[in-house]
Amino acid sequence: MSEVEEVEELEEVKPKKRATKSKIEVVCAEPDYLKKIKFDMGWLQKVGTQYGIDKFEYIHKFRAFRCYKSGQHVDWIDVNDLALLNGDRRLVQILLKHQPVSPKRAVINYPWR
């Protein structure tokens, strides 16, 4: 009697790679002012990862950030809106507002919009 051994080849199981956090670029010429009004830069990371925004550019005249996705400007978010979205109160009175983006084209969804 001859015994034949069957050898099963097992595929190597590779561990899944974790999704890497994409570094969100923040361009800001007024970091001291933002610290003074108690603005948290972590809020930008949360909004950026939630909506897929690559870059934020701070425009001090409007107290707002221009949001870029794939190198194209898609929306605005001011410091007060960021604070309200993260459970904080308004940080500063804004006298000069940016041109609002139409709700149809807007990327960031506000509960009050």
Secondary structure, DSSP 4 states (H G I P E B T S, - for coil): -------PPPPP-PPPPPPPPPPPEEE-S-HHHHHHTT--THHHHHHHHHHT--EEEEETTTTEEEEEETTEEEEEEEHHHHHHHTT----S--SSPPPPPPTTT-SSPPTT-
